[in-house]
């Protein structure tokens, strides 16, 4: 058999193997395929809770600015003008027992409360000293991590406490063609215990998942599909693979002479 034919057979053989390993159907790739699932996702029922280690910025406002000064480490009306990246912004860290040390009020337990619940609680306590106070709380270190088969894996700091699983995947550039869509892993720590949740993004029921709305420090992992695993094996052993394929083609060419 001429050399050019052997080379052609070798190329076709290698391409054929790769194509067989990379075939994927529509049902493996399309998100939220139509079905009769009823959607009942509620942010209020799944809002993230404040945790130990959360770093908060808290500002208190009122008609009488001077009355707010004991509660603010800086003037409340200057907080919005400070850059978020400024390391000197006054913050309060929730300790391991769930408390912050807040001016005038002393130890205040916020762990386990949603951001809205914490605002309502502080407003109630501060109203003992100020008429009709306003309270705002931001979580400075609300961060989620996306790993695996996405375009841009990494850790992302979120400017507010409301982000969905889909938005997090969007921040990471969406799943690659090799990402397994029906078995996305979300790891969440609650009360010091890590819990795992599996989400099938090809089904509408994913929108009802308890981890559809993410909490701070959630980790999302997208595992590679079989084609990606096989491709990795091929890349690591491509020289050996091509050599064996060449030997097989050579033997065939000798036998058919």
C-alpha positions as semicolon CSV with decimal commas, in nm:
position;residue;x (nm);y (nm);z (nm)
1;X;0,000;0,000;0,000
2;X;0,143;0,343;-0,093
3;X;0,268;0,560;0,190
4;X;0,015;0,836;0,124
5;X;-0,271;0,589;0,155
6;X;-0,138;0,456;0,483
7;X;-0,113;0,812;0,614
8;X;-0,468;0,882;0,501
9;X;-0,600;0,568;0,672
10;X;-0,413;0,661;0,990
11;X;-0,563;1,010;0,991
12;X;-0,913;0,878;0,929
13;X;-0,869;0,619;1,203
14;X;-0,766;0,878;1,461
15;X;-1,042;1,122;1,360
16;X;-1,300;0,845;1,370
17;X;-1,205;0,747;1,724
18;X;-1,224;1,108;1,840
19;X;-1,561;1,162;1,672
20;X;-1,708;0,849;1,830
21;X;-1,599;0,971;2,174
22;X;-1,728;1,324;2,125
23;X;-2,082;1,258;2,004
24;X;-2,344;1,436;2,214
25;X;-2,718;1,453;2,165
26;X;-2,947;1,752;2,203
27;X;-3,083;1,618;2,534
28;X;-2,731;1,627;2,679
29;X;-2,675;1,993;2,594
30;X;-3,000;2,192;2,608
31;X;-3,090;2,362;2,936
32;X;-3,441;2,338;3,089
33;X;-3,599;2,105;2,836
34;X;-3,981;2,135;2,825
35;X;-4,181;1,925;3,070
36;X;-4,476;1,965;3,305
37;X;-4,278;2,067;3,614
38;X;-4,439;2,348;3,814
39;X;-4,202;2,626;3,915
40;X;-4,221;2,749;4,273
41;X;-3,880;2,904;4,337
42;X;-3,893;3,170;4,607
43;X;-3,598;3,388;4,696
44;X;-3,753;3,470;5,033
45;X;-3,756;3,101;5,127
46;X;-3,401;3,044;5,005
47;X;-3,229;3,374;5,088
48;X;-2,875;3,320;5,220
49;X;-2,821;3,341;5,595
50;X;-2,546;3,539;5,760
51;X;-2,255;3,317;5,866
52;X;-1,957;3,334;6,096
53;X;-1,677;3,512;5,915
54;X;-1,906;3,737;5,712
55;X;-1,770;4,091;5,686
56;X;-2,045;4,354;5,700
57;X;-2,069;4,724;5,634
58;X;-2,352;4,881;5,832
59;X;-2,481;5,237;5,805
60;X;-2,751;5,408;6,010
61;X;-2,946;5,709;5,883
62;X;-3,212;5,938;6,028
63;X;-3,357;6,284;5,986
64;X;-3,129;6,402;6,266
65;X;-2,779;6,327;6,136
66;X;-2,618;6,402;6,471
67;X;-2,830;6,131;6,637
68;X;-2,677;5,868;6,407
69;X;-2,314;5,954;6,487
70;X;-2,279;5,712;6,783
71;X;-2,382;5,424;6,554
72;X;-2,164;5,511;6,256
73;X;-1,787;5,479;6,246
74;X;-1,803;5,728;5,960
75;X;-2,070;5,973;5,855
76;X;-2,356;5,762;5,712
77;X;-2,400;6,003;5,422
78;X;-2,037;5,962;5,319
79;X;-2,046;5,581;5,302
80;X;-2,177;5,581;4,947
81;X;-1,889;5,797;4,831
82;X;-1,621;5,557;4,956
83;X;-1,484;5,311;4,705
84;X;-1,575;4,948;4,783
85;X;-1,211;4,849;4,732
86;X;-1,098;5,094;5,001
87;X;-0,951;4,882;5,285
88;X;-1,038;5,156;5,538
89;X;-1,416;5,122;5,506
90;X;-1,546;5,042;5,858
91;X;-1,657;4,680;5,880
92;X;-1,799;4,434;6,133
93;X;-1,701;4,068;6,125
94;X;-1,941;3,806;6,260
95;X;-1,742;3,603;6,514
96;X;-1,755;3,226;6,565
97;X;-2,038;3,270;6,815
98;X;-2,242;3,469;6,565
99;X;-2,201;3,817;6,714
100;X;-2,076;4,155;6,596
101;X;-1,966;4,431;6,833
102;X;-2,180;4,728;6,728
103;X;-2,146;5,082;6,866
104;X;-2,390;5,170;7,143
105;X;-2,566;4,829;7,122
106;X;-2,265;4,616;7,215
107;X;-2,280;4,246;7,123
108;X;-2,547;4,181;6,860
109;X;-2,620;3,830;6,734
110;X;-2,677;3,822;6,356
111;X;-2,575;3,470;6,256
112;X;-2,856;3,271;6,096
113;X;-3,051;3,581;5,991
114;X;-3,103;3,685;5,634
115;X;-2,977;4,029;5,536
116;X;-3,334;4,162;5,549
117;X;-3,396;4,007;5,891
118;X;-3,071;4,154;6,023
119;X;-3,171;4,500;5,896
120;X;-3,512;4,476;6,063
121;X;-3,355;4,356;6,390
122;X;-3,097;4,636;6,403
123;X;-3,360;4,895;6,313
124;X;-3,574;4,774;6,602
125;X;-3,283;4,795;6,848
126;X;-3,161;5,134;6,724
127;X;-3,514;5,279;6,735
128;X;-3,478;5,274;7,114
129;X;-3,233;5,562;7,068
130;X;-3,332;5,724;6,735
131;X;-3,671;5,813;6,590
132;X;-3,747;5,617;6,272
133;X;-3,390;5,510;6,186
134;X;-3,284;5,366;5,852
135;X;-3,037;5,076;5,842
136;X;-2,843;4,935;5,551
137;X;-2,623;4,622;5,557
138;X;-2,390;4,495;5,286
139;X;-2,185;4,176;5,288
140;X;-1,833;4,271;5,178
141;X;-1,699;3,918;5,125
142;X;-1,991;3,747;4,948
143;X;-1,796;3,516;4,720
144;X;-1,881;3,212;4,509
145;X;-1,644;2,978;4,324
146;X;-1,705;2,803;3,991
147;X;-1,474;2,517;3,890
148;X;-1,450;2,249;3,624
149;X;-1,578;2,258;3,268
150;X;-1,660;2,628;3,235
151;X;-1,498;2,887;3,014
152;X;-1,355;3,102;3,296
153;X;-1,328;2,909;3,624
154;X;-1,248;3,109;3,935
155;X;-1,374;3,284;4,247
156;X;-1,613;3,578;4,206
157;X;-1,697;3,847;4,461
158;X;-2,062;3,950;4,439
159;X;-2,179;4,304;4,511
160;X;-2,507;4,190;4,669
161;X;-2,642;3,878;4,832
162;X;-2,877;3,775;4,551
163;X;-2,725;3,558;4,280
164;X;-2,860;3,247;4,112
165;X;-2,681;2,935;3,998
166;X;-2,736;3,042;3,637
167;X;-2,590;3,387;3,698
168;X;-2,282;3,231;3,859
169;X;-2,235;3,004;3,559
170;X;-2,277;3,309;3,337
171;X;-2,000;3,490;3,527
172;X;-1,777;3,191;3,451
173;X;-1,856;3,213;3,080
174;X;-2,109;2,924;3,069
175;X;-2,036;2,552;3,054
176;X;-1,806;2,427;2,782
177;X;-1,936;2,173;2,532
178;X;-1,765;1,909;2,746
179;X;-1,942;1,999;3,072
180;X;-2,192;1,751;3,218
181;X;-2,512;1,951;3,244
182;X;-2,725;1,696;3,427
183;X;-2,503;1,654;3,734
184;X;-2,374;1,996;3,844
185;X;-2,240;1,985;4,200
186;X;-2,299;2,265;4,451
187;X;-2,110;2,245;4,781
188;X;-2,252;2,455;5,063
189;X;-2,136;2,491;5,422
190;X;-2,414;2,526;5,680
191;X;-2,344;2,545;6,052
192;X;-1,990;2,422;5,994
193;X;-2,105;2,118;5,795
194;X;-2,047;2,086;5,420
195;X;-2,343;1,960;5,220
196;X;-2,356;1,849;4,856
197;X;-2,640;1,917;4,614
198;X;-2,674;1,784;4,259
199;X;-2,856;1,989;3,997
200;X;-2,972;1,872;3,654
201;X;-2,964;2,181;3,433
202;X;-3,132;1,998;3,147
203;X;-3,456;1,978;3,351
204;X;-3,688;2,265;3,447
205;X;-3,693;2,132;3,802
206;X;-3,343;2,279;3,842
207;X;-3,520;2,613;3,895
208;X;-3,682;2,466;4,208
209;X;-3,353;2,351;4,361
210;X;-3,275;2,472;4,715
211;X;-2,939;2,591;4,577
212;X;-3,084;2,778;4,278
213;X;-3,022;3,091;4,487
214;X;-2,661;3,071;4,602
215;X;-2,521;3,148;4,946
216;X;-2,184;3,302;5,028
217;X;-1,888;3,068;4,982
218;X;-2,083;2,821;4,767
219;X;-1,865;2,614;4,534
220;X;-1,999;2,500;4,196
221;X;-1,826;2,216;4,013
222;X;-1,902;2,103;3,658
223;X;-1,757;1,762;3,583
224;X;-1,618;1,670;3,238
225;X;-1,810;1,435;3,011
226;X;-1,676;1,108;2,872
227;X;-1,545;1,270;2,557
228;X;-1,338;1,518;2,759
229;X;-1,197;1,240;2,975
230;X;-1,111;1,030;2,672
231;X;-0,958;1,331;2,500
232;X;-0,740;1,391;2,807
233;X;-0,623;1,031;2,798
234;X;-0,551;1,063;2,428
235;X;-0,351;1,381;2,476
236;X;-0,138;1,214;2,742
237;X;-0,074;0,904;2,535
238;X;-0,101;1,035;2,180
239;X;0,245;0,915;2,073
240;X;0,178;0,560;2,187
241;X;-0,171;0,566;2,036
242;X;-0,051;0,683;1,695
243;X;0,234;0,432;1,698
244;X;-0,004;0,143;1,767
245;X;-0,245;0,268;1,500
246;X;0,042;0,291;1,252
247;X;0,150;-0,066;1,328
248;X;-0,207;-0,191;1,279
249;X;-0,240;-0,013;0,945
250;X;0,100;-0,144;0,834
251;X;-0,003;-0,503;0,917
252;X;-0,329;-0,458;0,727
253;X;-0,148;-0,320;0,426
254;X;0,090;-0,622;0,423
255;X;-0,197;-0,870;0,449
256;X;-0,398;-0,719;0,163
257;X;-0,111;-0,716;-0,086
